[in-house]
């Protein structure tokens, strides 16, 4: 280990109180060592110190789990209804590097459910808005915005070196290129979809079938997508994103994902897991 990192770890250990260290102190020590906040957070975990930002994770996660999150690299495709909530959750958990892909710009019809959209950024690139949000929510997270449509070729390139892919797209037909790219890269994919008060979430392991196959080609080719027919509501988007984030958390910390597919209906509070 380079001497500067060893010195940083020693300084963190000396500055910690009750097994934790504040973000302001980490920033100061990181600046003195010539590294960024993410490197300092990782160093703290390596020497058994909780960054205060993540201390409430400690009831469920070990320091090794937190370090695994901080060292993770994730590709998130879609920064709208699902993707905005999902990005927020991943950053707050402490995922170290996120590449967010979305070619769209915000419009008024997004404001009912999309966390990243507000009255002040209508017309702005969703990728740019996501970068601005990440700078506020967790400045340690390395966020790379990509304001492009994620076809299979782009997805293959972006998936290099990634630990996980997250599908926050709409409909079914546009999901298959991402699923196939993830399979080629050997990267697990967490996918979700919503319509009205219902939604589904599934983990697709490399080379295995996914939602397009499970839900049928006819659904993918339908003239009217379910989300257009039934609408999109904020509670449904937040619920699906939370389930996605939980599966991502398990995958990134070495826990087995839940098999099959979550299907939920908020109208009657029903949640089922179907094994496929």
N, C-alpha and C positions, 0 to 999 in steps of 0.2 A: 504494500500500500504506500502511495506517495507520502512524503513527510508532511505536506500541507494538510492532507486529509487526516493523518494521525493526530496532528496538532489540533485540527478542528474537533475531532472526536473527544480529545482530552479537554478542550475548552468547554464543549457542551456538557461533558460529565461534571466539570467543576461548577458550571453555572446553573445546573438543574437544582430544583427544590422539590422534595417529596416525589421524586421519580418522574417529574415532568419539567418542560421548559417552554417559556412563552414564545410566541411568534416574533415579537419585537426583539427578544434576545437572540433568537436564531438568525434574524435578519442582520443584526449587528455582527454576529460571529461569522456569518456567511460572507458579508462584505469584507471583513478583515482577512478572510481566507481566500478571497477572490473566486468564490463559487456562488451559485444561486440558491434560492430558498429551498428548492426541491432537494438539492444535494445535501443541504443542512438537515432537512427532515429525515432523509435516509440515514445520515450519519448518526442522528439522535437514536433512531431505532436500533442501529447496529450496536450501540453501547448501552442498550437497555433503558433508554429514556423516551418517554412519550412526548411528542410535540403536543402542547396543550390543546391545539385545534382538534386533535383526534382522541383525546383522553376518554370521551364518552363511548368510543368504539371498544374500549378495553374490556367491557363486560362480555362481549361476544367474540372479539378478535384478540389474538396474541400479537406481541410486537413483531414476530416473524410474519404473521398475516399482514400487518400494516405495512411492513417493509415490502412484502410481495406486491401490494397494491401500488405503493410508491414507485416500484420498479416496472410496473406494467405499462404496456403500450396497446392502445385500443383504437380501432377504427369504427366511428359512428357515422352511418349513412342515413341522412335525414335529420333536419334540425327544426322540424315543425312541431305538430301536436305531441307526438311521442318523443321525438328527439330532444326538444327543449327541456322537458322534465327529466329525461334520462341523463342528459348532460349535467344538469344540476346535481342529481344524485351521485353520479360518478365522481364529480369534482369534490363534493362534500365528503365522500368516502375516502378520498385521497388517491385516486388513480393518477399516476404520474404523468402520462402523456396520452393525449387524445387528439386524433385527427378527425375533424367534423366536416362532412361533405353535404352540400346542398346548393343547388343552382338558383333557387327561388329567392324572391324578395317579399317582404311582408305586405299584406293587403288587409283591409278592414275585416274581412270575413275570418281572418286568423285570430282576431283579438279575443274571441270567446273561449279559447282553450290553449293557445300557444304561449308558453311561459316567456319566451324570448321576445315576443312581440308586444309593443305598447303604442300609445298614441303618438309618441315622439319619433318612432323609427319606421313609420309606414313608408314603403318604397325602398327601405334599406335592405341590403343583402343579408339573408339569414346567417350566412357564415360570418360576416363581419359583426353582426349583433351578438353572435355566440362568443366571439373572441372578446368583445367588450364585457360581456357578462362574466366570463371566466376570470378576467383581470380583477374583478370585484369579489367574486365568490371564493376563489382560491388562487391567489397569485403564484402559488408554487406549481400548479398544474401547467405543463407545457401543452398549450393548445395550438393546433395548426388548422386554420380555416382553409377549406377548398371550395370555392364558389363555382362548382361545375357539376354537370350531371354524371352520376357514377355508373358508366357503362362497364361491361366486364373487363375491358382492357385497363381502364383507369383503376378499377377495384383491385385487379391483380397486382398492379404496380404499388398501390397504396398499402396492400396487405403484407408486403415484404417486411419482415421483422416484427409483425404485430402478434400479440398474444390472443386477441379476441376481436371478433367482428360483431357489430350490433346493427340490426336491421330495424330502422324506424321509418320505413317507407309506407306509402299508402297503396291500397289495392293489392293485387297478387301478381299481375303479369310482370311488373318491373322488379320483382324480388329475385327471380330465377338467376339473372346474371350475377348478382352478389353472392347468392348461395353457391353457384358453380365456381366463382372466383375463390371463395373461402375454401371450398373443397380442394381446389388446385393448390392453394397455399398451405393446406393442412391446418387451417385455423378454425376453431369452433365458432358457430354463429348463434346469436340469440335474436330471435325474430318475434315480432308482435304485430297485431292488427286490432282495430276497433271499429265499431259501428253502433251508433246510438248508445245504449247503456250496456252493450256487450263487448267482449274482447277475448283475445286468445294470446298466449305466449308459449313459445316452444324453443328448446335448444336443439340445434341441428349440428351434429358432429360431422367432421369431414367425411364426405363420400356417402352420407346417409340421406334418405329422402327428407323433404321439408314441407312447409305449409302448402306450397303450390301443388305438390303431389297429393298431400293428404286431403286438401279441400277440393281437389278436382280441377281439371283443365277447364271445364265449363264455367266455373266460377271466375277463373282468370280472364276468360274471354267475354264475360257478360258485358252487355252494353252499359248497364248501370251498376257501378260498384256498390257494395253494401253500405259503405260509409257515406256515399252520396245519397242513397235512398233513405237511410235512417239518421243521417246527420252525425256530427262529432261533438261530444260534450267534454268539458274539462275534467269532471271526475273520472270518466272512462279512460281518458288519455293518461291521467296521473296514476290510476290504478295499474294499467298495463305497463307503464314505464317503471313503476315500483317493482312489479314482478320481474321485469327484465333485469333491473338493477340487482335484485336479489340473486338471480341466476348468474349474472356476471360476477358478483361478489364470490359466489361459490367456486366458479371456474378459475378465477384469478388467484384464489387462495388454496387451490388444490383439493377442494371438496367436490364430490360427485354431483353433477347436475340432477335435477329431478327428471325422471323419465317421462316420455310422452308429451302431452300438451295440456296446459292450463286453459280452461274455458270458463269465463265468469259472466254473470248477468247481474248487474247492479240493481235492476228493477225488483228482483226478488231476493237478492243477497246470495244467490247460488254460485258456488265455485266448485268446479269439478276438475279432476285430472284424468285424462283419457290416455291409456297406454296404446301406442300405435305400433 
